[in-house]
Amino acid sequence: MNSNLNTKLDEKLTLLNTPQSIVEVTAAEAEELGACEEDALTEKDAWEAVEIDTPDKE
């Protein structure tokens, strides 16, 4: 990996520790960080998994 990418990645890693910050990374940076694409669930399935079922009150 070149030093320019290392410098940018170091800056982004610092920003990742800043609350309420959004950091975009390239595919190469994501790979360097060990990120992988989650393919087990769709986004809809993930949101449905956190919904709490409550019994109907009559």
Residue pairs with C-beta under 8 A, 6 or more apart in sequence:
1 32
5 28
5 29
5 32
8 29
9 25
9 29
9 32
9 33
12 23
12 25
12 29
15 21
15 23
16 23
25 33
25 35
41 49
